[in-house]
Every structure is written in structure tokens, then in C-alpha cells.
Amino acid sequence: MYKKHIVFLIISFILFFLLSFHFNLSFHNGYSAVLTFAGIEFGFLISSLSTLFGKEFTRRLHLEEDKGTIIQQTKLQTLKKYYHYAMLLCLSTACLAVFAELFSSSQIINSLLISSLGINFLITYLLVKLLLIGLEQEADFDS
């Protein structure tokens, strides 16, 4: 992942956590909504990943070196890492929601859940933004 996105996500997580903890936000039995969101997001991640197979955009990403990352890799490897972290975060949010539902959740658990939900939104936004750029490039290549 790009360093600027890692820093942005960490700062956002801390900010979400502090705000939700300070204002004592909780779900009040809304954990099923979090699980529903996590399921829908996971489905989006799988389906958007499957649309990239066999596309010219994917071939171009495989050939281009990504200069914005910490380690040397192709742009396709960078995209793979974004998907990897998005799926891990989505699954961990779902697990945290189940944990909070089964056991009496404290304010810390609620704040962690709100923070991870916020980060899920942000990383999904980053992936959608990237997919829209790819769609634009694919259309330019076809014309």
C-alpha cells in the first residue's frame, strides 16, 4: 500500500476511536447491521476482483513498476495488497461484531467496532476510486 494511504488509515482509525469513545457511541443491538455491511462489502470485494481477470488494465498494471510504494513491486501487486488488507479488515470487523454481540460489549469494543467500520468505508472508497480510474483507462484503450 502507499505510505500516504497507510498513514491516512491509521490516523482515521485513531480519530474514529477517540471520537466514538469520547462521545460514548454504541450500536445498541445494531450488530446485525454491521454484519450485513461486512457481508455486502466482502461480496463487493470478491465481485470487483473477479471483474479484473483478463482485462487489458490488469496486464498493464502487471507491466508497470509502482514507484509510490515502500518496496519495489508492480502496480498489480500493489492492487493485490489493497484487496488483501480490505478483505482482512472486513473479516475482522465481522468477527468483532460477532464477539460484541455474543458477549457484553464494553465501550472499548464499541469504539473499536466503529473505528474498523469507518476504515472499511475508507478503504472501499480507495478501491472504488482505483477501479473507476481503471474503467476510464480501459475505455481509452478500446477507442
VENSULFEN-V115606 format. One record per residue. N is the residue number from 1. PSI is psi in degrees with one decimal (* if undefined). Layout:
BEGIN
n=[N | N]
psi=[PSI | PSI]
END
This chain:
BEGIN
n=[1 | 2 | 3 | 4 | 5 | 6 | 7 | 8 | 9 | 10 | 11 | 12 | 13 | 14 | 15 | 16 | 17 | 18 | 19 | 20 | 21 | 22 | 23 | 24 | 25 | 26 | 27 | 28 | 29 | 30 | 31 | 32 | 33 | 34 | 35 | 36 | 37 | 38 | 39 | 40 | 41 | 42 | 43 | 44 | 45 | 46 | 47 | 48 | 49 | 50 | 51 | 52 | 53 | 54 | 55 | 56 | 57 | 58 | 59 | 60 | 61 | 62 | 63 | 64 | 65 | 66 | 67 | 68 | 69 | 70 | 71 | 72 | 73 | 74 | 75 | 76 | 77 | 78 | 79 | 80 | 81 | 82 | 83 | 84 | 85 | 86 | 87 | 88 | 89 | 90 | 91 | 92 | 93 | 94 | 95 | 96 | 97 | 98 | 99 | 100 | 101 | 102 | 103 | 104 | 105 | 106 | 107 | 108 | 109 | 110 | 111 | 112 | 113 | 114 | 115 | 116 | 117 | 118 | 119 | 120 | 121 | 122 | 123 | 124 | 125 | 126 | 127 | 128 | 129 | 130 | 131 | 132 | 133 | 134 | 135 | 136 | 137 | 138 | 139 | 140 | 141 | 142 | 143]
psi=[155.9 | 144.2 | -38.9 | -34.0 | -36.3 | -47.0 | -43.3 | -44.5 | -39.3 | -45.5 | -41.1 | -41.9 | -46.9 | -42.4 | -45.7 | -43.2 | -49.4 | -42.3 | -44.2 | -33.3 | -42.1 | -43.0 | 5.9 | 46.2 | 142.0 | 172.7 | -22.7 | 65.0 | 28.1 | 23.0 | -28.5 | -31.9 | -37.3 | -42.0 | -39.0 | -45.0 | -43.8 | -39.7 | -43.3 | -41.9 | -41.7 | -40.3 | -41.0 | -43.9 | -44.2 | -46.0 | -37.7 | -33.6 | -39.3 | -24.8 | -17.2 | -15.8 | 130.4 | 11.1 | 151.6 | -33.4 | -42.5 | -41.1 | -41.7 | -39.1 | -33.3 | -29.1 | -22.2 | 132.3 | 138.3 | 113.1 | -10.3 | -2.9 | 166.6 | -43.2 | 159.6 | 122.5 | 170.4 | 167.2 | -29.0 | -37.9 | -35.9 | -44.6 | -39.3 | -41.1 | -38.3 | -46.4 | -41.1 | -50.2 | -35.6 | -41.3 | -40.9 | -42.5 | -39.8 | -46.5 | -37.5 | -34.2 | -42.5 | -43.2 | -40.3 | -37.4 | -40.4 | -43.3 | -44.3 | -33.3 | -41.3 | -38.7 | 156.4 | 117.6 | 140.7 | 176.6 | -32.7 | -43.7 | -43.4 | -41.5 | -38.8 | -41.0 | -43.5 | -40.6 | -45.4 | -31.8 | -42.3 | -40.7 | -34.7 | -44.7 | -44.4 | -43.5 | -31.8 | -39.0 | -44.7 | -41.1 | -41.6 | -41.2 | -44.1 | -40.2 | -35.0 | -36.6 | -42.4 | -38.7 | -41.3 | -44.7 | -36.6 | -39.7 | -38.2 | -35.6 | -37.2 | -24.7 | *]
END
